[in-house]
C-alpha cells in the first residue's frame, strides 16, 4: 500500500495530526489507488480530583472510524474503527497545562493512526 493511499484532507488540529501520521505510514501517493477517509471522536473525563475539588488529571478517550475506498470506482476495500485513550496532568502553570493537553491529543492521534494502518494492512492481506 505504500505510495498508493491518499489520506483525506484534515479539518482541525486532531485530524491534521492523524492525517500526518497516516501519511508517514503510507507515504505520499505516487500511484494513487485508494482514498482513506476518517471521522474522529474524542472526549475527556476528570479522573484526578483533590479534596478541594480541583481537577489534577484528565483521561482522554478517542476513536476514529475509517474507510479505504478505491479511487477508480469508490468501492470500499476496508473499513472499521480504532479506539484508544491517554491522559494528561492539569497541574502546573497554564502554559504547561495547555502543552500537556496538546501532547495528550497528539499521542492519541498517533495511536489511532497506528491502529488504523495495522487494521488496513491485516484486512488487505486477508483479501489476497
C-alpha positions, -999 to +999 in steps of 0.1 A: +000+000+000+030+023+003+026+052-021-009+041-031-031+057-004-042+093-004-053+104+031-083+127+032-077+164+040-076+173+077-101+198+091-088+205+126-057+200+148-066+164+157-073+154+122-042+171+110-021+150+134-039+118+125-035+125+087+002+134+091+009+102+109-010+082+083+009+099+055+041+089+073+030+053+074+016+050+038+039+077+022+030+103-003+009+087-031+029+080-062+003+059-079-029+069-061-052+039-060-070+043-027-086+071-006-086+069+032-113+088+049-119+091+087-141+106+114-126+113+148-145+114+181-129+124+214-140+130+249-124+140+283-131+129+318-117+143+350-101+115+369-079+132+395-098+154+419-083+169+451-103+173+483-108+209+473-125+198+441-096+208+418-091+186+388-055+174+385-057+148+358-078+142+327-084+110+308-088+115+270-107+088+250-108+088+213-119+068+183-116+071+145-139+054+121-123+049+087-129+037+052-104+028+025-121+031-009-107+027-045-103+059-064-115+043-096-149+032-086-154+042-049-157+007-037-149+001+000-119-022+004-116-019+042-134-001+069-135-002+107-128+017+139-098+023+160-101+033+197-077+041+225-071+065+254-044+086+270-042+110+299-025+143+310-018+162+341-037+195+347-013+207+375+012+235+370+010+267+350-015+275+323+012+271+297+022+236+310-014+225+311-021+236+275+011+219+264+001+187+283-033+187+267-020+191+232+006+164+238-021+140+250-042+146+219-012+142+196-003+109+213-039+097+210-040+105+172-007+087+167-020+056+185-052+057+164-032+061+132-010+031+140-042+010+148-059+021+115-028+012+095-024-022+112-061-030+106-060-020+070-029-040+063-044-070+080-077-067+061-059-063+027-037-093+035-067-115+042-084-104+009-054-116-012 
